[in-house]
């Protein structure tokens, strides 16, 4: 994955550090553009597949972000931890809507497991049931790059 420094004054993460950071339970802030050309930013749960170098989120097939992506596939995203040492990963990518249940259901379960720790949680069950009925889609994000920052590496 191509990693660039967010700014020249702040140290960036290595590829390995960024991959580890993307395993966290932080939300991904997903930015899409609506039909008026205005930004729409939504916090979402995500799963990072380091082998495929893709980010995955699941959402309602009728959600505003889904409709925006269907019209304009270029998105921006940011995952950041405001707790010291402040650090994060952001980037630009191409989003693709996936509605194949053979992909939606298992990846949706991975996302639920990441954030809830179990598939027995009521939210995990609701997502799984909605996925199996076709009401949930996956958003596959193919990042063009990761821009990273890590204030923990600053020398004061």
VMD Tcl script that draws the C-alpha trace (Angstrom):
set ca {
  {0.00 0.00 0.00}
  {1.25 3.45 -0.84}
  {1.67 5.46 2.38}
  {2.32 9.17 2.34}
  {2.92 11.53 5.23}
  {-0.07 13.73 6.11}
  {2.28 16.70 6.61}
  {6.02 17.17 6.49}
  {6.11 18.29 10.15}
  {4.44 15.17 11.60}
  {5.97 11.67 11.36}
  {3.98 9.07 9.46}
  {3.36 5.40 10.18}
  {5.10 2.51 8.50}
  {3.01 0.08 6.46}
  {3.02 -2.39 9.37}
  {1.99 0.32 11.87}
  {-0.85 1.46 9.60}
  {-2.10 -2.13 9.18}
  {-2.08 -2.64 12.96}
  {-3.85 0.70 13.48}
  {-6.56 -0.37 11.02}
  {-7.34 -3.37 13.25}
  {-8.61 -0.97 15.95}
  {-12.27 -0.53 16.85}
  {-12.23 3.14 15.88}
  {-14.90 4.34 13.47}
  {-14.10 5.19 9.89}
  {-15.43 8.58 8.81}
  {-16.71 8.07 5.27}
  {-17.13 11.12 3.05}
  {-19.31 10.92 -0.06}
  {-20.74 13.65 -2.27}
  {-24.52 14.03 -2.65}
  {-26.52 15.04 -5.73}
  {-26.12 18.76 -4.90}
  {-22.33 18.36 -4.73}
  {-22.31 18.69 -0.94}
  {-20.20 16.43 1.31}
  {-21.93 13.81 3.41}
  {-19.81 12.38 6.23}
  {-20.89 9.29 8.14}
  {-19.14 7.37 10.94}
  {-19.15 3.65 10.15}
  {-17.73 0.40 11.39}
  {-15.19 -1.12 9.02}
  {-12.99 -4.11 8.36}
  {-9.57 -3.83 6.74}
  {-8.39 -6.77 4.63}
  {-4.62 -6.30 4.51}
  {-4.14 -9.09 1.95}
  {-6.55 -7.43 -0.48}
  {-5.62 -3.90 0.72}
  {-9.31 -3.02 0.87}
  {-11.60 -1.49 3.46}
  {-15.11 -2.86 3.86}
  {-18.19 -1.36 5.46}
  {-21.77 -2.59 5.51}
  {-24.83 -0.36 5.36}
  {-28.44 -0.26 4.27}
  {-28.90 -0.49 0.53}
  {-31.15 2.59 0.89}
  {-28.71 4.69 2.96}
  {-27.70 8.12 1.69}
  {-24.05 7.05 1.48}
  {-25.04 4.05 -0.68}
  {-27.02 6.25 -3.06}
  {-24.17 8.79 -3.19}
  {-21.61 6.07 -4.03}
  {-23.82 4.70 -6.80}
  {-23.72 8.16 -8.42}
  {-20.09 9.05 -7.62}
  {-17.66 6.32 -6.58}
  {-14.78 8.53 -5.42}
  {-14.78 8.78 -1.62}
  {-12.54 10.03 1.16}
  {-12.11 8.42 4.55}
  {-10.42 9.04 7.87}
  {-9.79 6.88 10.92}
  {-8.22 8.76 13.80}
  {-7.60 8.33 17.49}
  {-7.90 11.59 19.43}
  {-6.40 9.99 22.53}
  {-2.70 10.75 23.00}
  {-0.60 10.04 21.14}
  {-2.88 11.36 18.41}
  {-2.53 9.36 15.20}
  {-4.54 8.28 12.22}
  {-4.95 7.08 8.68}
  {-6.89 8.86 5.96}
  {-7.12 8.53 2.23}
  {-8.97 8.67 -1.02}
  {-10.44 5.67 -2.74}
  {-12.92 4.17 -5.14}
  {-16.01 2.65 -3.55}
  {-17.98 -0.20 -5.08}
  {-21.36 -1.40 -3.85}
  {-21.52 -5.18 -3.44}
  {-24.92 -6.86 -3.04}
  {-23.93 -10.53 -3.50}
  {-25.17 -12.28 -0.33}
  {-22.27 -14.76 -0.53}
  {-19.95 -11.78 0.12}
  {-22.23 -9.47 2.14}
  {-23.16 -11.94 4.90}
  {-19.67 -13.29 5.84}
  {-17.94 -9.89 5.64}
  {-20.78 -8.34 7.62}
  {-20.16 -10.96 10.29}
  {-16.44 -10.08 10.35}
  {-17.35 -6.44 10.95}
  {-19.80 -7.34 13.73}
  {-17.24 -9.63 15.38}
  {-14.61 -6.88 15.25}
  {-16.79 -4.34 17.05}
  {-19.10 -6.51 19.18}
  {-16.93 -9.57 19.85}
  {-19.83 -11.95 19.20}
  {-22.52 -12.71 16.65}
  {-25.00 -13.28 19.50}
  {-25.30 -9.56 20.23}
  {-28.72 -8.14 19.22}
  {-27.12 -5.62 16.83}
  {-25.08 -8.39 15.14}
  {-28.23 -10.48 14.78}
  {-30.16 -7.55 13.30}
  {-27.39 -6.83 10.77}
  {-27.13 -10.50 9.83}
  {-30.90 -10.88 9.38}
  {-31.11 -7.71 7.28}
  {-28.12 -8.90 5.22}
  {-29.73 -12.27 4.50}
  {-32.92 -10.49 3.35}
  {-30.94 -8.30 0.94}
  {-31.42 -5.05 2.86}
  {-27.71 -4.59 3.57}
  {-24.92 -4.04 1.06}
  {-21.16 -3.94 1.39}
  {-19.08 -0.98 0.36}
  {-15.70 -2.12 -0.91}
  {-13.18 0.71 -0.70}
  {-10.06 0.40 -2.83}
  {-7.72 3.06 -1.38}
  {-5.48 4.95 -3.80}
  {-3.19 5.77 -0.85}
  {-3.03 6.04 2.92}
  {-1.96 9.33 4.42}
  {-0.83 8.73 8.01}
  {0.27 10.70 11.05}
  {1.58 9.70 14.45}
  {2.25 12.37 17.07}
  {3.72 9.65 19.30}
  {6.85 9.78 17.14}
  {7.35 13.51 17.64}
  {10.54 14.56 19.37}
  {9.85 17.40 21.80}
}
mol new
graphics top color blue
foreach p $ca { graphics top sphere $p radius 0.5 }
foreach p [lrange $ca 0 end-1] q [lrange $ca 1 end] { graphics top cylinder $p $q radius 0.2 }
display resetview
